[in-house]
Amino acid sequence: MAKIQMIKSDAGRPAYAVLPWADYVRLATAAGADPEDLALIAMAEAARDEDTFPADVAKRLAAGANVLKTLREWRGLTQEELGAKADMSKQYISQIETGRREIGMKVAKKLAPALGIGVESLVM
């Protein structure tokens, strides 16, 4: 196996491991990972100029779940926290998530950085 890069948290504990794709596939397959998940990850990796998401997030989005709600939950943010980061009200975010409002480009440009994603992912 190739050298693995460890990324530590602010507390100095291992938080992430970066390893070659072939090693990841071998380990995930040996652990009994769902082959569909590996395929989604491979598709995301191939789309290098697009945001990539974990398989469970990609599945929710593909099934038609609300984009903003899905990405907000993935980031572990409440509506209030996201609103504070994007300088928007919790109520406005709620209206987008319930379909009473749509995400326009102006709003997407405020929300995307708060979620750590590209604008295109919100208006897809």
N, C-alpha and C positions, 0 to 999 in steps of 0.2 A: 504494500500500500504506500502511496506517495505521502509526503509530509502534509500534515493537517495544521491549518492555522487556527489558533484559539483566539477568540475575541472575548475580553473580560468585561464584566459589568463595572459600574462605578465603585462597587464594593470590592472589586478585585477578584470576583468569582467568575469561572467560565460561564459565558452567556451564549456564545455561538461557536460552531465549528465550521470552518470552510475546508472543503475537501474536493478533490477532482470528481467530476460528474460520474465517471465510470465506477469509482469507488462507492459513491452514493448509491448508484443503481444496484451494485452488488450487495451492499449492506441492506438496502430497503427490500430487495427481493428475498434475501435470506431471512429477513424479519417478517416476511409474509405480507408486505405492503400490497395494496390493491393495484393491479397492473394499470387500471384506468387512471389512478392518481399519478403514476409514473408517466403515463402518456400525456396527461394535462401539463405536468411539469415540463416535459420535453417540448411541448408546443409553446409554452410560455417562454422557455429559454431560447427557442428558435426565433421568437418575435422580438429580438433584442432591442428594438427601438420603442417598445411598448412597456407599460408597467407590467410587472408579474405579480401574481397573487398565489397564496397557498391553494392547494387543490380544493379544500372545502369552500373557500371563498369563490373560486372560479365556478364550482358547481352551483352555488347559490345564484350567482350572476347569470349563468347559462340557463337556469330554471326560471329566470324572470323576476328574481327578488329585487326590491328597491336598491338601486346602486348606492345611494348615499347611506342608507341605513346599514347595508351590508359592509361597506368600507369603514363606516364609523365604528361599528361593533368589532370589526377585525382589528382596528387600532386601539380598542379598549376604551373608547371615549363615550361619555354621556352626551346627550344633546346639548346640555349646558356647557360642558367643557369644550366641545367643538365650536359652539357659538362664541365662546370667549376667545378661542384661538383665531377665529375667522372674523371677529368683530361683527357678529350677527346675533340675533335673539334666538333663544331656545325655541320659541314659538314658530319662527320662520323655518328653522330646520325641521321641526315637527311637521309643518305644512308640506314641505318638500317630501319628507319620508312617507306621508300618508297620501300623496298624490294630489293634494289640493293646489300645489304650486309646482311649476317645472323649474329645473335648473337651467338658467340662461348662462351665457358666456360670462357675463359680469360676475354673477354669483359663483360660478365654477372657478373663476380666477381667484376668488377669496377663499373658497373651501379647499381647493387642491393642495396648496402649500400646508394648510393646517392638517391635512391627512397624509402628507408626504407622498403625493402621487402627481401625475401629470393631469392637466386640465382635460385632456381627451378621455381619460378614464371615467370622468363624471358625466360627460355628454355623449357617451357611446350609445 
